[in-house]
Amino acid sequence: KKIRQSSLAVVEKIAGFILSAIAIEMIATGLRGLFPVLVA
């Protein structure tokens, strides 16, 4: 069975969105660790 190009593009967009969300969360956690002042 061959995956359609459109469905593959949708899967790639979803995967990219999840990866970017995880990356942003990791960056935010790192910034909070570096600058405790931002939390308060």
Helices and strands as residue ranges (DSSP letters): H 5-34, H 36-39
